[in-house]
Amino acid sequence: MAADTDDQGNDDSGASRELRSFGRRRGRVLSARQQALWDVDLPRVALDLAANAPSPLTRLFAPAAVSEVWLEIGFGGGEHLVWQAADNPKVGLIGCEPFEDGVVKVLTAIEEQRLANIRLHADDARDVLRWLPEGSIDRAFVLFPDPWPKRKHLKRRLVAEPLLAQLARVIRPGGQLRLGTDIADYARTMLMAMQHTPAFRWTAAGPDDWRIRPTDWPETRYEAKAVREGRTSSYLLFERV
Ligand SMILES: C[S@@+](CC[C@H](N)C(=O)[O-])C[C@H]1O[C@@H](n2cnc3c(N)ncnc32)[C@H](O)[C@@H]1O
């Protein structure tokens, strides 16, 4: 479960020693019901990264029959992940999130809404990206990644060229990548990093395409907070060419 980190916040579990891109992993102490979800339900839907990924990847979701696999990195409270899973029963969704409370929220929704098309990795998404076969993902989402506003922390921002290179490997040609942020400077650096990643093409034809949230992109908890605090968001859609 939890990756060991040194006093610099570096993840010690990966060979590449990536900088930690997330904040706290734990919030309140779990209730007995939440602890049961964690202990019993999570293993049923958790990815087994020690085994090879099934081929085709859609087999991960059996007995649910799915024809596509989508990936959400940093799902937070899971609002978007759960909405997409309920709205697209023929799509399998992999959600990655190291924050325990968010994982428990999704486990609750899986149980209450009887969702058969969600699999989880309760840890760093970059482990999953390394595990996924080339071209196995039809659509990926990184919505409102941690802004890391302090200058000394900028290098912890998740959406940067190394992540985009990993996403370019796992998303099939013709697939889609959606990025969202309420931080203007982060939107700019996302677009600059994309300029160095020719595998993706920004599909925006005009300002409305990045200023207006698509109808099949529900508001997340983090975005709602940004709206309350007066920040506007960018919705960036890219095609894997
Ligand atoms: C600012 S929150 C936004 C959450 C959610 N997407 C939303 O819009 O409400 C960013 C989330 O990304 C998660 N995160 C950061 N780095 C991650 C990583 N390497 N793998 C998976 N999740 C990560 C954090 O734990 C946090 O929950």
The ligand as a MOL file (V3000), in Angstrom:
LIG
                    3D

  0  0  0     0  0            999 V3000
M  V30 BEGIN CTAB
M  V30 COUNTS 27 29 0 0 0
M  V30 BEGIN ATOM
M  V30 1 C -6.0930 18.7090 -6.2430 0
M  V30 2 S -6.6290 17.0660 -6.0900 0 CHG=1
M  V30 3 C -7.9200 16.9480 -7.3150 0
M  V30 4 C -8.7500 15.7190 -7.1450 0
M  V30 5 C -9.8370 15.4900 -8.2000 0
M  V30 6 N -9.2720 15.1820 -9.5020 0
M  V30 7 C -10.7670 16.6780 -8.2900 0
M  V30 8 O -10.7540 17.3570 -9.3310 0
M  V30 9 O -11.5140 16.9190 -7.3190 0 CHG=-1
M  V30 10 C -5.3230 16.1600 -6.8520 0
M  V30 11 C -5.3500 14.6970 -6.4960 0
M  V30 12 O -4.3310 14.0170 -7.2030 0
M  V30 13 C -3.8090 13.0190 -6.3690 0
M  V30 14 N -2.4720 12.6710 -6.8740 0
M  V30 15 C -1.3580 13.4260 -6.8470 0
M  V30 16 N -0.3070 12.7660 -7.3570 0
M  V30 17 C -0.7740 11.5450 -7.7410 0
M  V30 18 C -0.1780 10.4020 -8.3360 0
M  V30 19 N 1.1400 10.3780 -8.6260 0
M  V30 20 N -0.9540 9.3330 -8.5770 0
M  V30 21 C -2.2650 9.3510 -8.2830 0
M  V30 22 N -2.8940 10.4000 -7.7240 0
M  V30 23 C -2.1560 11.4830 -7.4470 0
M  V30 24 C -3.8100 13.6480 -4.9890 0
M  V30 25 O -3.7710 12.6980 -3.9300 0
M  V30 26 C -5.1080 14.4390 -5.0210 0
M  V30 27 O -6.1920 13.7100 -4.5060 0
M  V30 END ATOM
M  V30 BEGIN BOND
M  V30 1 1 1 2
M  V30 2 1 2 3
M  V30 3 1 2 10
M  V30 4 1 3 4
M  V30 5 1 4 5
M  V30 6 1 5 6
M  V30 7 1 5 7
M  V30 8 2 7 8
M  V30 9 1 7 9
M  V30 10 1 10 11
M  V30 11 1 11 12
M  V30 12 1 11 26
M  V30 13 1 12 13
M  V30 14 1 13 14
M  V30 15 1 13 24
M  V30 16 1 14 15
M  V30 17 1 14 23
M  V30 18 2 15 16
M  V30 19 1 16 17
M  V30 20 1 17 18
M  V30 21 2 17 23
M  V30 22 1 18 19
M  V30 23 2 18 20
M  V30 24 1 20 21
M  V30 25 2 21 22
M  V30 26 1 22 23
M  V30 27 1 24 25
M  V30 28 1 24 26
M  V30 29 1 26 27
M  V30 END BOND
M  V30 END CTAB
M  END
